[in-house]
Amino acid sequence: MSRPVQFVVLFVALVVGIMVGRSGYAVELIWVVGLTGAWLCLVLVGSRLAFGFLTMAFLLFGVWRGYQTDLPRTWLGQHLNQKAVVVGTIADDPAMNQYGNVEFTLSGVQLDGVRVAQSIKVRLASYKSLRRGYRVVVTGKLAETLGAAPVRISFAQIQVVSTEIGWLERLRGRFFIALKEAVPEPMSGFAVGILVGARAVMTDELQRALSVAGLTHLVAVSGYNLTILAQAAQRICGRFSLFVATAVTLWLVAGFVGIAGFSASIIRASMVAGLGLLITYYGYEARPATILAVPGILTLAWNPDYLIRDMGWQLSFLAFFGVLVFAPLLEQRLIKNPTMLKSLFIESTSAHIITLPLIMWRFETVSVVAPLVNVIILPLVPLAMLLSFITGLLGMAHTGLTAVAAWPTTGLLSLIIAAAMTAKQLPFASVSLGASPWQVAAAYGLIAAVTWFLYRGSQGVPQVDSNRLAGTVVAKGR
């Protein structure tokens, strides 16, 4: 059994274990430790049974983690449907929803003096000036909800206890202000969105247009932004040496994660980018199975809720599968003379197909124009990100320098927004179409069968190109 296949088997074992644990079955951690010890002994003696013991260890570890992190069994879950006072740090940019309520996510939560691992979604009844990084006390009734944060507090009362923010957050704020002063709305909000995934600064009309056109992945905190960063750093620094390109890119990826935040999709995308860069640097083959399975194992071992609750993680993982596995197989079968435009269309369509069943189930809306619009828009996004980044930096250095880059930045951003708005106006741009869980399961069974058919009739999934390692097309979250 090849190493990439082994990683896939371990990933599947962990997923199955988490699902078993969430269904109410429990195991003691000592069994995991015992199996891991047995695996090490068998590896030392060269036994073929070693991998079987490791697979069982992953399965039981998944059961243990799935059971231990199930919300009703946690300290936070024991206080559901009760009024509580929690202390935490605002983890994202507070934004106003369609009902005029301010929403944000609370992390580093303490309940009755006990630190809890889960985050909490907070909704305020009235506007209050808040900022990411503030330490707050929130009072309200705890209720279970869907999403990355399993618990919410609606119509909460809030008290700010600390406005101290780190140097990275202050630098981030200065950059946003400089960019917004140089570029008018809605272009400046869109620029911030494509750079760091901050949707809160975008207008509601623009967010709706991006959703209908299937372009929300551009402003999602996801791997697409990270892709552009990694590719630019590799191209610029690659002329010096592979070591310099790898080191600089890894530092930039770490900085991007610090600025954009620690959401599930960005953590997984950063792991994919880092793993791919290291694999390329040490001269190993970057196989899609390895690139998909290893970050999946690490993120799910850290937080099993990503598998059950986090749509960003789910859509991002599926879209990566579409780009790294399904698209190359489809391209081998359908395209004799591949070009960049053809490959881009195949990748965009593949990501859309793979994520479509889940989108239909959770959102009951499908963007019909997404593949075509992505082919038109995506080639313009790297230049738009570069110009926006330069404009913000020049604005931070000296306000008089922003005019140098502000004009082309505004023009290009206006062109992209105009294309999204035009797509939104089309009568067939999106349709309301839902799916039941059984239909979703059947759809993914069919996708798996088609993938296997394409694989059997092809030369196999090719090695992943280094420019794809951070993810070309990613989570299409709404």
C-alpha positions, -999 to +999 in steps of 0.1 A: +000+000+000+015+034-011+020+062+014-007+085+000-032+057+002-022+050+038-029+087+046-063+084+031-071+052+051-061+070+083-082+100+075-112+078+068-106+059+100-105+091+120-137+104+103-156+071+110-143+072+146-156+107+152-190+098+138-192+068+161-181+089+191-208+114+183-234+087+182-228+080+219-201+053+219-170+059+241-136+044+246-108+051+271-077+069+259-056+041+273-067+019+243-054+045+219-021+047+238-018+009+239-024+005+201+000+033+194+027+016+215+020-018+197+023+000+164+057+014+173+069-021+184+057-037+152+074-010+131+107-017+149+105-054+141+093-047+105+059-065+108+033-060+081+006-058+108+019-024+119-003-003+097-034-022+108-027-013+145-021+023+135-055+024+117-072+010+147-055+036+169-068+064+146-103+049+146-104+047+184-088+082+188-116+095+166-142+077+188-126+092+219-123+128+205-158+126+190-174+116+223-153+140+245-161+170+223-198+163+218-215+195+229-240+181+254-211+164+273-190+196+276-191+222+303-206+247+279-232+222+268-243+216+303-254+252+305-276+253+274-309+270+276-298+288+307-288+325+313-251+328+317-223+353+320-193+345+298-160+363+293-142+361+260-123+379+232-139+391+199-124+368+173-137+384+141-148+417+127-183+426+142-208+430+113-244+440+110-267+414+096-298+419+074-319+426+105-297+454+118-282+433+146-245+433+153-229+398+152-195+385+161-177+354+174-164+351+209-133+329+215-111+322+245-144+318+264-146+314+302-179+303+318-180+304+356-143+307+357-138+275+335-121+279+301-141+262+273-128+251+239-159+261+219-165+296+206-198+314+209-218+334+183-231+366+199-259+388+185-266+422+199-300+439+198-286+474+192-254+489+176-223+491+197-188+502+187-167+470+189-135+458+174-118+425+169-095+418+199-116+435+225-121+415+258-158+416+267-183+402+292-215+389+276-247+381+294-276+361+279-292+328+273-271+301+257-287+281+228-273+255+204-269+265+168-254+254+135-221+266+123-185+268+135-196+282+168-220+256+183-236+280+208-251+314+204-264+342+226-290+364+210-300+399+222-271+398+246-260+424+271-223+433+267-197+451+287-162+459+273-136+452+299-105+457+278-098+476+245-062+465+244-053+450+210-020+436+197+004+453+173-008+430+145-044+442+149-033+478+151-013+474+119-043+457+103-065+487+112-040+512+098-039+493+065-077+492+063-080+530+070-054+539+044-070+517+017-105+531+024-092+567+023-076+560-011-103+540-028-140+548-027-168+525-018-178+498-027-144+492-042-125+497-010-147+472+009-143+447-019-105+452-018-104+445+019-125+414+013-103+398-013-072+406+007-081+393+041-117+380+038-133+407+059-169+408+046-181+432+073-168+462+054-187+453+022-221+467+012-251+443+014-258+448-023-223+437-033-224+407-010-257+396-026-242+401-061-212+380-052-234+353-038-256+351-068-227+351-092-209+323-073-180+346-063-182+346-025-151+325-023-132+356-033-140+373-001-142+342+022-115+337+048-102+308+028-074+294+007-080+315-024-065+346-008-037+324+005-031+310-030-024+344-045+000+353-016+019+320-020+022+322-058+034+358-058+060+351-031+073+321-050+075+339-083+093+369-068+117+350-045+122+320-068+148+338-088+171+338-058+169+302-045+144+276-036+153+280+001+146+318+000+113+313-018+101+286+006+112+305+037+096+338+026+064+321+015+060+303+048+065+335+068+040+353+046+015+324+051+020+327+088+014+365+087-017+361+066-032+336+091-025+361+119-042+390+100-071+370+085-079+350+116-080+313+127-111+300+110-113+263+101-109+269+063-079+292+067-062+269+091-067+240+067-056+260+037-025+272+055-016+236+064-021+226+027+002+255+016+028+247+042+028+210+036+030+215-002+059+240+001+079+216+023+072+186+001+084+206-029+114+219-011+126+185+000+121+170-035+091+147-028+062+142-051+031+162-040+003+137-044-033+150-041-041+122-015-014+134+008-022+171+003-059+164+012-056+138+039-028+151+061-043+186+068-077+169+072-063+146+099-046+174+118-076+198+117-101+171+127-079+158+155-077+193+168-114+201+165-139+173+154-166+200+152-151+210+118-165+178+104-200+181+118-207+218+121-183+240+101-195+247+066-163+265+057-142+235+064-166+211+046-169+233+015-132+241+014-123+204+017-147+194-011-136+222-034-099+212-029-109+176-039-126+190-070-095+210-080-068+186-071-084+152-080-116+156-100-104+184-123-072+167-135-090+134-142-117+152-161-091+172-180-072+141-190-104+126-204-120+156-221-093+179-233-066+169-258-047+202-259-051+219-225-047+256-222-047+279-192-083+291-200-095+255-205-079+243-173-093+273-153-128+264-166-124+227-157-112+236-122-140+261-116-166+237-129-152+208-109-152+227-076-188+238-083-199+203-090-183+188-060-197+214-036-231+216-053-250+189-033-239+204+001-248+239-011-283+227-022-289+210+011-277+239+033-286+270+013-313+257-012-299+281-038-277+273-068-257+298-089-261+288-125-236+313-139-208+305-114-185+285-137-186+310-165-183+341-142-154+325-124-135+320-157-140+357-166-132+371-131-105+349-116-077+360-140-082+396-129-082+389-091-044+385-086-037+419-102-066+434-082-051+420-049-016+432-058-028+467-066-050+469-035-021+458-013+003+483-029-023+511-025-028+503+012+010+502+019+015+535+001-013+550+021+003+539+053+036+553+043+024+587+029-010+599+019+004+617-011+017+585-027-017+568-029-028+585-061+000+566-079-019+533-074-054+544-064-066+551-100-057+517-116-068+499-084-102+516-084-107+510-121-099+473-119-120+467-088-149+486-105-147+463-135-149+432-113-178+445-094-196+455-126-192+420-139-207+406-107-236+431-107-243+422-144-244+385-136-267+392-107-292+409-130-295+379-153-329+362-149-313+327-147-284+337-125-295+315-096-323+291-089-339+279-057-331+242-055-329+222-023-319+186-015-325+162+014-297+145+033-304+112+015-302+130-019-269+146-008-255+112+002-267+097-032-251+126-051-217+121-034-219+084-040-224+091-077-195+116-076-173+089-060-183+064-087-176+089-115-142+098-099-133+061-097-144+056-134-122+085-145-093+072-125-095+037-139-096+050-174-068+075-170-031+076-163-038+083-126-041+116-108-010+137-118+014+152-093+001+185-078+017+216-094+033+238-068+012+267-078-020+248-068-008+238-034-026+265-015-058+259-034-069+274-067-106+275-061-119+271-026-149+272-003-179+287-020-195+297+013-226+319+012 
